[in-house]
Amino acid sequence: MKSILDELQWRGLIHQSTDPKELGEQLSKPTIVYAGFDPTADSLHVGSLLPLMMLRRFQQAGHRPVALVGGATGMIGDPSGKTDERQLLSKESLARNVAGIRQQLGHFLDFTGPNAAILVNNLDWMQGFSFLDFLRDVGKNFPINVMLTKDSVRSRLERTDSGLSYTEFSYMLLQAYDFVYLAKHHDCLLQIGGSDQWGNITAGIDLGRRMLSRPLFGLTCPLLTTSDGKKMGKTEKGAVWLSAQRTSPFEFYQYFINVADADVMMTLRFLSDVSQDEYRELENQVQDKPQERAAQTRLAESLTRLVHGQDKVQSAQHATRLLFGADITELTQDQLNTIFEDVPSQEVPRDRLVQGLGIIDALCTAGLANSKSEARRTVTEGAAYLNNQKVTAFDRVLSESDLAGKYLILRAGKKRYGLLRFV
């Protein structure tokens, strides 16, 4: 069996673990391992890719993954890393979110075969508990001092402006019991998660020792952050989602194709399936020819294919070429419509072209200038492009003959584009 710990080690994915020797002995044979996903939305986001890929790596190494969707814990919200209490979701919202996440998990895990992944929802076992039964059967095995020593609890208790509600305080106990339940009913022995989950994981290990008298294991990976310490997967528009309805495949591809050189090799190690040999080759290319962005291309292709499929990779690549310089004159309207299907665009009444749309107004409408004076400067400085052709006259009037299919492709400089769709 392939050593999963060696694989995680070279990728830099081991942040904390229980006894390395005992964990290594356990993972020398097939082991059931789980990670939890909080259903705060109907889609996972880029921050969820790390635990997803961790489960995927364990499955590829011959272990059996369990993906737990927190239908019960999601009603409370994890206080880890939070300064304020989360807004509670309704049961109907949680049900929709759980259903959306279930569909996405199938892109990463194989739910057939000898080590088929298991999907569970902790609401299935938690909803059968009465409050008194849970306190008597589970709570009595959970020392309060264990909870008080956790950073996520202590930091909130020390605050004078908000504190911690009993509801959030109970989250750790609920998650700890998840581990116990999975150990008892699925023989799950290892929980994985981000480094901010270490307190919750060790609480589950301690509860398992008390309730089941058996050893359980924990392992965390680093958080997915950029070189300047910010969470990866955040843009000016908000989070980058795995759902095509929330973040289009083109936008998803663009996010990773534009990862900074300082971050791309770490991101490749963490989120892709590249081998160690291919990684070294890409590392050399980044150092010798950073302008070719070979590592970013490999990263964007790999993740877009995994999340959205190969056809969306090709569409995103084709759209990227068209938006940033390729010739569009030989493409049919149907081809253009297909290529730009996932590209965010501004919808404009076709009458505006019939009446005559100035390049200055077009740049403003596309969001490439905040004012007409800024748009005028863009043209004057030679940074304005229409359908990849430089525009030199700020009084240029656009007409239907300028359309590429039903689109106008506008660009300011090398990287900023705007797509106008005329209806």
C-alpha positions as CSV (number, residue, x, y, z in Angstrom):
1,M,0.0,0.0,0.0
2,K,1.3,3.5,-0.9
3,S,2.4,5.4,2.1
4,I,-0.1,8.3,2.6
5,L,2.1,9.9,5.2
6,D,5.1,10.1,2.8
7,E,2.8,11.7,0.2
8,L,1.4,14.2,2.7
9,Q,4.9,15.0,4.0
10,W,6.4,16.0,0.7
11,R,3.4,18.1,0.0
12,G,3.7,20.0,3.3
13,L,0.3,18.9,4.3
14,I,1.0,17.6,7.9
15,H,0.6,20.4,10.4
16,Q,-0.3,18.4,13.6
17,S,-0.9,14.8,14.3
18,T,-1.3,12.4,17.2
19,D,1.6,10.1,17.9
20,P,3.3,9.8,14.5
21,K,4.6,6.3,15.1
22,E,1.2,4.9,16.1
23,L,-0.5,6.8,13.3
24,G,2.0,5.4,10.8
25,E,1.4,1.8,12.1
26,Q,-2.4,2.3,11.8
27,L,-2.1,3.7,8.2
28,S,0.1,0.8,7.1
29,K,-3.2,-1.0,6.7
30,P,-6.6,0.2,5.3
31,T,-8.1,2.7,7.6
32,I,-11.4,4.6,7.6
33,V,-10.8,8.4,7.8
34,Y,-13.3,11.2,8.0
35,A,-13.5,14.9,7.4
36,G,-16.5,17.2,8.2
37,F,-18.1,19.9,6.0
38,D,-20.2,22.7,7.4
39,P,-23.4,23.3,5.4
40,T,-23.5,27.0,5.8
41,A,-24.3,27.4,2.1
42,D,-25.6,25.2,-0.7
43,S,-22.0,24.9,-2.2
44,L,-18.5,24.4,-0.9
45,H,-15.9,27.0,-1.7
46,V,-12.2,27.1,-2.5
47,G,-11.4,26.8,1.2
48,S,-13.1,23.4,1.2
49,L,-10.8,22.1,-1.5
50,L,-8.0,21.2,1.0
51,P,-10.0,18.8,3.2
52,L,-11.6,17.4,0.0
53,M,-8.3,16.7,-1.6
54,M,-7.0,15.3,1.6
55,L,-9.9,12.7,1.6
56,R,-9.2,12.1,-2.1
57,R,-5.5,11.4,-1.4
58,F,-6.4,8.9,1.4
59,Q,-8.7,7.1,-0.9
60,Q,-6.2,6.9,-3.7
61,A,-3.7,5.4,-1.2
62,G,-6.2,2.6,-0.4
63,H,-8.0,4.0,2.6
64,R,-11.7,4.5,2.9
65,P,-13.0,8.1,3.2
66,V,-16.0,9.3,5.1
67,A,-17.4,12.7,4.2
68,L,-19.6,14.0,7.0
69,V,-22.0,16.8,6.2
70,G,-23.0,18.6,9.4
71,G,-26.7,18.8,9.2
72,A,-26.9,18.9,13.0
73,T,-23.8,20.9,13.9
74,G,-24.6,23.3,11.1
75,M,-27.6,24.4,13.1
76,I,-25.2,25.8,15.6
77,G,-22.0,26.8,13.8
78,D,-18.4,26.2,14.6
79,P,-17.0,29.0,16.9
80,S,-13.4,28.1,15.8
81,G,-11.7,31.1,14.4
82,K,-14.8,33.3,14.7
83,T,-15.1,36.5,16.7
84,D,-18.9,36.6,16.7
85,E,-21.7,34.1,16.8
86,R,-23.0,32.8,13.5
87,Q,-26.5,33.5,12.3
88,L,-28.5,30.3,12.8
89,L,-30.0,28.7,9.7
90,S,-33.5,27.3,9.3
91,K,-34.0,23.6,8.9
92,E,-35.2,24.2,5.3
93,S,-32.0,26.1,4.4
94,L,-29.8,23.5,6.0
95,A,-31.6,20.7,4.0
96,R,-31.0,22.6,0.8
97,N,-27.3,23.2,1.7
98,V,-26.7,19.6,2.6
99,A,-28.2,18.4,-0.8
100,G,-26.0,20.8,-2.7
101,I,-22.8,19.7,-1.0
102,R,-23.7,16.0,-1.4
103,Q,-23.7,16.5,-5.2
104,Q,-20.3,18.2,-5.2
105,L,-18.6,15.5,-3.1
106,G,-19.0,13.1,-6.0
107,H,-16.5,15.1,-8.1
108,F,-13.7,14.3,-5.7
109,L,-14.5,10.9,-4.1
110,D,-15.3,7.5,-5.6
111,F,-18.5,6.1,-4.0
112,T,-18.1,2.7,-5.7
113,G,-15.4,0.1,-5.6
114,P,-13.6,-1.7,-2.8
115,N,-12.8,1.3,-0.7
116,A,-15.9,3.3,-1.7
117,A,-16.4,6.6,0.1
118,I,-19.2,6.9,2.7
119,L,-21.4,9.9,3.0
120,V,-23.1,10.7,6.3
121,N,-25.1,13.4,7.9
122,N,-24.8,13.9,11.6
123,L,-28.4,15.0,11.8
124,D,-29.3,11.3,11.2
125,W,-28.0,10.3,14.7
126,M,-28.3,13.6,16.6
127,Q,-32.0,14.1,15.9
128,G,-32.8,10.9,17.9
129,F,-31.4,12.3,21.1
130,S,-33.4,14.1,23.7
131,F,-31.6,16.8,25.6
132,L,-31.5,14.8,28.8
133,D,-30.3,11.6,27.1
134,F,-27.4,13.5,25.4
135,L,-26.4,15.1,28.7
136,R,-26.6,11.8,30.5
137,D,-25.0,9.5,27.9
138,V,-22.4,11.8,26.3
139,G,-22.0,15.0,28.3
140,K,-21.0,13.2,31.5
141,N,-17.9,11.9,29.7
142,F,-16.8,15.3,28.6
143,P,-14.8,17.3,31.3
144,I,-15.6,21.0,31.1
145,N,-11.9,21.9,31.6
146,V,-11.2,20.2,28.3
147,M,-13.4,22.7,26.5
148,L,-12.0,25.7,28.5
149,T,-8.5,25.0,27.4
150,K,-9.3,25.2,23.7
151,D,-8.2,28.4,22.0
152,S,-11.5,28.8,20.1
153,V,-13.3,28.8,23.5
154,R,-10.8,30.7,25.6
155,S,-10.4,33.6,23.2
156,R,-14.1,34.2,23.1
157,L,-14.6,33.9,26.8
158,E,-11.9,36.5,27.4
159,R,-13.8,39.1,25.3
160,T,-15.9,41.6,27.2
161,D,-18.0,42.7,24.2
162,S,-19.6,39.4,23.1
163,G,-18.5,36.2,24.9
164,L,-19.7,32.8,23.9
165,S,-23.3,31.4,24.0
166,Y,-24.1,28.0,25.5
167,T,-25.2,27.0,22.0
168,E,-21.8,27.6,20.5
169,F,-20.1,26.2,23.6
170,S,-21.8,22.9,22.9
171,Y,-20.5,22.7,19.4
172,M,-17.3,21.0,20.4
173,L,-19.2,18.3,22.3
174,L,-21.4,17.6,19.3
175,Q,-18.5,17.3,16.9
176,A,-16.6,15.2,19.4
177,Y,-19.5,12.8,19.5
178,D,-19.5,12.6,15.7
179,F,-16.1,11.0,15.9
180,V,-17.3,8.6,18.6
181,Y,-20.4,7.6,16.6
182,L,-18.3,7.0,13.4
183,A,-15.8,5.0,15.3
184,K,-18.5,2.8,16.9
185,H,-20.7,2.3,13.8
186,H,-18.2,2.6,10.9
187,D,-14.9,1.7,12.6
188,C,-13.5,5.1,11.6
189,L,-10.3,5.7,13.5
190,L,-8.9,8.9,12.0
191,Q,-10.2,12.4,11.7
192,I,-8.6,15.0,9.5
193,G,-9.2,18.8,9.1
194,G,-7.6,22.2,8.9
195,S,-5.2,23.3,11.7
196,D,-8.1,25.4,13.2
197,Q,-9.9,22.1,13.9
198,W,-7.2,20.6,16.2
199,G,-9.1,21.4,19.4
200,N,-12.3,19.8,18.1
201,I,-10.4,16.7,16.8
202,T,-8.5,16.1,20.1
203,A,-11.8,16.6,22.0
204,G,-13.2,13.7,19.9
205,I,-10.2,11.6,20.5
206,D,-10.5,12.1,24.3
207,L,-14.3,11.4,24.2
208,G,-13.6,8.2,22.2
209,R,-11.2,7.0,24.9
210,R,-13.7,7.6,27.6
211,M,-16.8,6.2,25.9
212,L,-15.3,3.4,23.8
213,S,-12.0,2.7,25.5
214,R,-10.2,2.6,22.1
215,P,-7.5,4.8,20.6
216,L,-8.5,7.3,17.9
217,F,-6.2,9.4,15.7
218,G,-6.1,13.0,14.4
219,L,-4.2,14.8,11.7
220,T,-4.5,18.4,10.5
221,C,-3.2,20.2,7.5
222,P,-2.2,23.9,7.2
223,L,-4.9,26.4,6.3
224,L,-5.0,27.5,2.7
225,T,-3.6,31.0,2.8
226,T,-1.6,33.2,0.4
227,S,1.9,34.4,1.1
228,D,0.6,37.6,2.7
229,G,-1.5,35.6,5.2
230,K,-4.9,36.1,3.6
231,K,-7.3,33.2,3.1
232,M,-7.2,31.8,-0.4
233,G,-10.4,31.8,-2.4
234,K,-11.4,35.4,-1.7
235,T,-11.9,38.0,-4.4
236,E,-13.4,41.5,-4.6
237,K,-16.7,39.8,-5.4
238,G,-16.5,37.5,-2.4
239,A,-15.8,33.7,-2.1
240,V,-14.8,31.5,-5.1
241,W,-17.4,28.7,-5.0
242,L,-17.4,25.2,-6.5
243,S,-21.0,25.7,-7.7
244,A,-21.2,26.9,-11.3
245,Q,-24.3,28.9,-10.4
246,R,-22.3,30.9,-7.8
247,T,-18.9,31.1,-9.5
248,S,-18.9,30.4,-13.3
249,P,-16.3,27.8,-14.6
250,F,-14.6,30.7,-16.4
251,E,-14.3,32.7,-13.2
252,F,-13.1,29.6,-11.4
253,Y,-10.4,29.0,-14.0
254,Q,-9.4,32.7,-14.0
255,Y,-8.9,32.7,-10.3
256,F,-6.3,29.9,-10.4
257,I,-4.6,31.0,-13.6
258,N,-4.0,34.3,-11.8
259,V,-2.5,32.9,-8.6
260,A,0.7,34.8,-7.8
261,D,4.1,33.2,-8.5
262,A,4.8,33.4,-4.7
263,D,1.8,31.1,-4.0
264,V,1.4,28.9,-7.0
265,M,3.8,26.1,-6.1
266,M,2.4,25.8,-2.6
267,T,-1.1,25.7,-4.1
268,L,-0.1,23.0,-6.6
269,R,1.3,20.9,-3.8
270,F,-1.8,21.3,-1.7
271,L,-4.6,21.1,-4.2
272,S,-3.4,19.1,-7.3
273,D,-2.5,15.6,-8.1
274,V,0.9,16.5,-9.7
275,S,3.6,14.0,-9.0
276,Q,6.8,15.0,-7.2
277,D,8.8,14.8,-10.5
278,E,6.3,17.0,-12.4
279,Y,6.3,19.4,-9.4
280,R,10.1,19.8,-9.7
281,E,9.8,20.5,-13.4
282,L,7.1,23.1,-12.9
283,E,9.1,24.7,-10.1
284,N,12.1,25.1,-12.5
285,Q,9.8,26.6,-15.1
286,V,8.4,29.2,-12.7
287,Q,12.0,30.2,-11.8
288,D,13.3,30.3,-15.3
289,K,10.3,31.4,-17.4
290,P,7.7,32.9,-15.0
291,Q,6.1,34.8,-17.9
292,E,4.8,31.5,-19.3
293,R,2.8,30.7,-16.2
294,A,3.2,27.0,-16.7
295,A,2.4,26.2,-13.0
296,Q,-0.7,28.4,-13.0
297,T,-2.0,26.8,-16.2
298,R,-1.5,23.3,-14.8
299,L,-3.2,24.3,-11.5
300,A,-6.2,25.9,-13.2
301,E,-6.6,23.0,-15.7
302,S,-6.4,20.4,-12.9
303,L,-8.9,22.0,-10.6
304,T,-11.4,23.2,-13.2
305,R,-11.4,19.7,-14.7
306,L,-12.0,18.1,-11.3
307,V,-14.8,20.6,-10.3
308,H,-16.5,21.3,-13.7
309,G,-15.3,18.8,-16.2
310,Q,-13.0,18.8,-19.3
311,D,-15.4,20.6,-21.5
312,K,-15.5,23.6,-19.2
313,V,-11.7,23.6,-19.1
314,Q,-11.5,23.9,-22.9
315,S,-14.3,26.5,-22.9
316,A,-12.5,28.6,-20.2
317,Q,-9.2,28.4,-22.1
318,H,-10.8,29.4,-25.4
319,A,-12.6,32.3,-23.8
320,T,-9.3,33.4,-22.1
321,R,-7.5,33.5,-25.5
322,L,-10.3,35.4,-27.1
323,L,-10.6,38.0,-24.3
324,F,-6.9,38.6,-24.1
325,G,-5.8,38.8,-27.7
326,A,-6.8,36.0,-30.1
327,D,-8.4,36.6,-33.5
328,I,-12.2,36.3,-33.3
329,T,-13.0,37.0,-37.0
330,E,-13.3,33.4,-38.1
331,L,-15.6,32.2,-35.4
332,T,-19.3,31.8,-36.0
333,Q,-22.0,33.3,-33.8
334,D,-22.9,29.9,-32.3
335,Q,-19.2,29.3,-31.5
336,L,-18.9,32.6,-29.7
337,N,-22.1,32.1,-27.8
338,T,-20.8,28.7,-26.6
339,I,-17.4,30.0,-25.7
340,F,-18.7,33.0,-23.7
341,E,-21.6,31.1,-22.0
342,D,-19.8,31.1,-18.6
343,V,-18.0,34.5,-18.9
344,P,-19.6,37.2,-16.8
345,S,-21.1,39.9,-19.0
346,Q,-23.2,43.0,-18.9
347,E,-26.5,42.8,-20.6
348,V,-27.3,45.8,-22.9
349,P,-30.3,46.5,-25.0
350,R,-29.5,46.1,-28.7
351,D,-31.1,49.5,-29.4
352,R,-28.1,51.2,-27.9
353,L,-26.0,50.0,-30.8
354,V,-28.6,51.0,-33.3
355,Q,-28.6,54.5,-31.9
356,G,-24.8,54.6,-31.8
357,L,-22.8,53.6,-28.7
358,G,-19.6,55.6,-28.0
359,I,-16.5,53.8,-26.9
360,I,-16.4,56.0,-23.8
361,D,-19.9,54.9,-22.7
362,A,-19.1,51.3,-23.6
363,L,-16.0,51.2,-21.4
364,C,-18.0,52.7,-18.5
365,T,-20.9,50.2,-19.1
366,A,-18.4,47.3,-19.0
367,G,-17.0,48.4,-15.7
368,L,-13.6,49.2,-17.1
369,A,-13.8,52.9,-16.1
370,N,-15.5,54.6,-13.2
371,S,-16.1,57.8,-15.1
372,K,-16.0,59.2,-18.7
373,S,-12.8,61.1,-18.0
374,E,-11.1,57.9,-16.9
375,A,-12.4,56.1,-20.0
376,R,-11.1,58.9,-22.1
377,R,-7.7,58.6,-20.5
378,T,-7.7,54.9,-21.2
379,V,-8.2,55.5,-24.9
380,T,-5.8,58.4,-25.1
381,E,-3.0,56.3,-23.4
382,G,-3.6,53.5,-26.0
383,A,-4.9,51.0,-23.4
384,A,-8.4,50.5,-24.8
385,Y,-9.2,47.5,-27.0
386,L,-12.4,46.5,-28.9
387,N,-12.5,42.9,-30.1
388,N,-8.8,42.8,-29.4
389,Q,-8.1,45.7,-31.7
390,K,-6.7,48.9,-30.2
391,V,-9.0,51.9,-30.2
392,T,-7.2,55.2,-30.8
393,A,-10.2,57.6,-31.2
394,F,-12.1,58.5,-28.1
395,D,-15.0,59.6,-30.3
396,R,-15.3,56.2,-31.9
397,V,-19.0,55.1,-32.3
398,L,-19.8,51.4,-32.1
399,S,-22.5,49.8,-34.3
400,E,-23.9,46.3,-35.0
401,S,-21.1,45.7,-37.4
402,D,-18.7,45.6,-34.5
403,L,-20.5,42.7,-32.8
404,A,-18.8,39.4,-32.4
405,G,-21.9,37.2,-32.4
406,K,-23.9,39.1,-29.8
407,Y,-20.9,40.4,-27.9
408,L,-18.5,43.3,-27.7
409,I,-15.2,42.4,-26.2
410,L,-13.6,45.3,-24.4
411,R,-10.3,45.5,-22.7
412,A,-8.4,48.0,-20.7
413,G,-4.7,47.2,-20.6
414,K,-3.4,43.6,-20.7
415,K,-5.5,42.0,-18.0
416,R,-8.9,43.9,-17.4
417,Y,-11.7,42.8,-19.7
418,G,-15.4,43.6,-20.0
419,L,-17.9,41.7,-22.0
420,L,-21.1,43.4,-23.3
421,R,-23.9,41.1,-24.4
422,F,-26.6,42.7,-26.6
423,V,-30.1,41.5,-26.4
